[in-house]
């Protein structure tokens, strides 16, 4: 086996590990989030209540942040894979999303019927930057453009529910946005898929 083949194999091993790690973190975050939704079913109106507000309810106080951290770690892993594929700018944008989710886990949102606090303000603007960065990464990559535009549109509508005081559907729109952003991460993970080595192609 020559040096080129060894390098190809090593790179594929790295990409395979990144891909597996990313899926593991994202799946962990998703499972925890679904569990939080299930245990709080009936306690709140999911159409109006955002996922972040579950931090003030029962087990949500412990698990909402964990779900965000797991997803954030998954996004940072995806960012490493995207950067390794050569898409440096896109990788940075995915990393912004990952770091943003980790920050959101640290700075909880105050109840919507209370005045905006300093940590609530940090959370608001970090969330806006994070959820904008991920679909922009999709546009930079030229992958899943429709999905990226759909995520940006959902973000605009979500922000609009607050600006126009249409909170009755904020929770619904937020969940649509979260699903779209998670789908984008899954698409980006594919960029970390191991490529065939020259030996494998020849075979």
N, C-alpha and C positions, 0 to 999 in steps of 0.2 A: 504494500500500500504506500503510494507516494505522499509527499507532504500536502499536496493539494487535496487529496482524498481525505487525509486525516483532518485537515482544517474544515472541510465540508461536513464531516461527521461530527466534529466538535461543535460546530455552529448549529447543526440540526439538533444535537442533544440539548444545547442551551435553549433553543427556541421551543423544543418540546417541553422542557421543564417550565419555562415561562408560561406556555399555553396551559399546561396542567394546573399550575399555581393560580393563574388568573381565573380559570373556571372554578376552582375550589373556593376561592375568596368570594367570587360573585354568587355562587350557589349558596354559600353560607349566609351572605347578606340577604338573599332572596328568601331563604327558608325562615330566617328570623323575622323578616318583615311580614311574611304571610302569617306566621304564628301570632304576631302582635295584632294583625287585623282580625284574626279568628277570635282571640281571647277578649277583644274589645267589641266584638260584634253585638249590636243591640245597646251598647252603652252610649254611643254617640251616633250622629248622623254622618255617614261616610261621604255624603255628597257635599257637605259643608265643612267638615273637619279635615284638616290636612294631616298627613302622616306625622309631621313634626310635632303636632299638638298632642299626640299620644304620650309624649314625655310627661304629661301631667296626669296620666291615667294609669293606675295600678302597675302592672308589669311593664308597661310602656316606658316608665321612668328608668328602668334598668336596660331595656332591650333596644329602644329606638337608637340610642347612641352606638350600641354594639353593631346594629345592622348597618349604620352609616359608616362606621370604621371598617367593617369587613368589605363593604362595597368600595370604599375609598382605597383600601389596600389592593383590592382587585384591579381598580382603575390604574393605580400606580404601576402594578405589574404589567398591565396591558400597555401602558405608556413605554415601559422598557422594551417590550417586544416591538412596538411600532417604530421606536427610535432605532432599534437594532436592524429593522428592515430597510433603514435608510431615510425614512420620512421624519426628519428631525423636527421640523416645525409642527407637524401633526402630533408627534410624540409629546412635545411641550404642552400643547393644548389639552391633550388627554391627561397629562400630569396636573394641570391646573384644576381639572375636574376632580381628580383624586385627592389632591391636597385640600380642595374646597370642601369635600365631604368630610374629611377628617376634622376640619375646623368647625363644621356644622355640628359635629358630634360633641365638641368641647363647649360650644356656646349655645345653650338651649334657647328655644323660642318662648317668649312669655305668652300667656293666654291672650287670645285675640281681643278680649274685652278689657284689657289693661293697656296703659300707655306704653309706647315703645321705649325700651330700656337701651342702655349702651351695648349690652351683649346682643340684644335683639337687632340693633342696627348693624352690628358687625355681621351677624348671621344673614340678614336680608341682603346686604350687598355682596357678601361672599357667595351666597347662593346664586345670585343673578350672574356673577362672573363665571361660576362653575358650570351652570346649566346652559350658558351661552357658549362656553369654550368647547364642550364636547361636540355639538353639531357642527361648529366651525371646523373642528378637526376632520369631520367627515367630508366637508366641502374641500378642504385642502388636499385630502387624500384622493378625492374624486370617486370615493366609494359611498354607496348608499345615499346618494344625493337626495332622493325623495324622502328617505327616512330623516335625513338631517334637516331638510326644510320643514318636515312635519313637526320635528322636535322644536325648532325655532318658532313655528306658528303656535304650538301648544304653550310655549313659554310666554309669548306675547299675550295670549288669551288669559293665562294664569295671572300674570301681572295686572292685566286689565280688570280681573275680578276684584282686585284690591283697590285699584285706582277709581273704578266706577262703583265701588261698594256693592258688588254682586257676590257676596260671600256664600250665598246659598249653593253655589256650584264650584267653589274653590277646591274642595277636596276631590271632586270628580276630575277636574281639569289637571290637578296636580298628579293624580295617579296615572292619567294618560301620559303626562309628561315623563314621569318616572319610568313607565314601561318603554317608551320610545328611547329614552337615554340608555336604559339597560340593553335594549336591542342593539343600539349603536356599539356599545362595548363588546357585545358578542360578535358583531361584524368585524370589529377591529382585532379581536383575538385571532381571527383567521389569518391576519398578516403575520402572525408569529408561527404559523404552521411550518413544520420542517420541510425544507425543499429537498428534492431528490438529489443525491450526490451524482457525480459524473459516472461513477462505477455503476450505480443503480440504473441510470439512464441507458448506459451501454448494454446492460443486461437485458 
